[in-house]
Amino acid sequence: MPGPEQVNTQISVPKGQAIAGNVANASTYNFPVHYKILRGSTIPQILSADPTLLDLIVEGGRELEKQGVRAIVGACGYFGNYQKEVAEILDVPVFDFTTLINWVYNAVVRRPFAGLIQRKFNAMLVDT
């Protein structure tokens, strides 16, 4: 099995966004990471919550399950449009980015999380 750094080289991300700490940078984690690119999906489909992507997302999730992953996190906040259905179908926990950030934030900061504002590919945490 390739190491996380080898898997990550298959990911294409905008210049400067794959720095340590970014979900698309495997060095962010101290455990093995598997990435799955959903070939055949388009940005407009994802942004518009196109229901035809559900089968592709589930197929990708099943492939990750076969590889032994113990949880799946959608790297984009728009994955939240599919999270509930995918979580009901797959056998591993499935998180969307916003839910995961909220969970971590509340565990670490211990004060109310106001939310996440997302515009295209940029996200900003809103703190209270």
Secondary structure, DSSP 8 states (H G I E B T S, - for coil): ---HHHHHTT----TT--STTSTT-GGG-SS-------TT--HHHHHTT-GGGHHHHHHHHHHHHHTT-S-EE-SSGGGHHHHHHHHHHSSS-EE-HHHHHHHHHHHHT-S-EEEEEEETTEEEEEE-
